[in-house]
């Protein structure tokens, strides 16, 4: 196995043992009455006084005679998921805890560790962590895997949460270069006008107005004899909308517009950390969509790497432009699967809301396979149709197609159809339209950057791609 992923507050919340760990009893609402019958009268009175009903994702500290926490009750859902205890590290008093062996509802220790770690995440780059998190004592053969999964989710969250001033194209390149060095991978970057010389015109066009040069970042790792996987991530480090400038509210969160690249980077790092027998290729087109005298304009026509001419209908549909050159490049070499991740459309959020990434694929079997993996890992996504008739919405009077549509209908679908035009028909391909963000706190999902469908994607890759 290669070098472990970097630690963070989530990983620090998981320890192997403690001499003073407080027990956590996990139970459902239906199990609470029977459990109370086995307890002392003071405990029954306390639970009744606090009106604790063991609702999912609820907790109650039961004090001893000195007022210290003697026991914690945690309400879990049916079936149990990692989120059932994910609120505990931020809700319980600082200290050490462990799952009670005699809980009415037993939670798998690795599931508990994953949920606990996801809930313990705090972004502390610019300020001290708001509070000291509670720690969970947990051991088992699966803990290295859990730590790698948590570190990958933390990588996505950290990258997305970091403001653009500290996470522009060059900083994103530095992150990938460091990961490549740590894992013995090969690294390359094509920067600035060299993009034109190497035939990546749309990546250059979107990023040329920024004082920070656009670039295509590439990492290669693994044995050529292994199954080939290509990951592509949209790396728009900030999106003003270009000359079709966004309003203030629309621009406020645009540091997260590189969330697709954060997913692709973290998934690549996770694959390497776990040592999967994969021939891995990572491509990140990294740009800042800015406004200047040389910004690309509505009405411009750009001939892409694939030789397809594209009329610019809207400069705020820039993500598909940087991705189309990268996808064409991905398809030029043999690969068993191309996965791209992108914070691509608001239309996907209108259709599915913020918690469900939209999944598109040119293979029905992949849609079903990833959906099954999402259910198994409690890491949701939703298969969506590549409805070919909607390609008419991207018709152009002077070019092969337009980069966006005048209609608001089916915006996520038309964006996926645009991308599909640049993927060779003999390549298996999936496109994840992710939000990469939590608008508010939920158990295991703190407000801010978020990893979505990352664990599901890894599970499918490990189960299916490595099996040949």
Secondary structure, 3 states (H helix, E strand, C coil): CCCCCCCCHHHHCEECCCCCCEEEEEECHHHHHHHHHCCCHHHHHHHHHCCCCCCCCEEEEEECCCCCEEEEEEECCCCCCHHHHCCHHHHCCCCEEEECCCCCCCCCHHHHHHHHHHHHCCCCCCCCCCCCCCEEECCCCCHHHHHHHHHHHHHHHHHHHCCHHHCCHHHHHHHHHHHHHHHCCEEEEEECCHHHHCCCHHHHHHHCCCCCCCEEEEEEECCCCCEEEEEEEEEEEEECCCCCCCCHHHHCCHHHHHHHHHHHHHHHHHHHHHCCCEEEEEEEEEEEECCCCCCCCCCCEEECCCCCEEECCCCCCCHHHHHHHHHHHHCCCCCCEEEEEECCCHHHHHHHCCCCEEEEECCHHHHHHHHHHHHHHCCCEEECCCCHHHHHHHCCCCCCEECCCCCCCCHHHHHHHHHHCCCCCCCCEEEEECCCEECCCECCECCEECCCCHHHHHHHHHHHHCCC
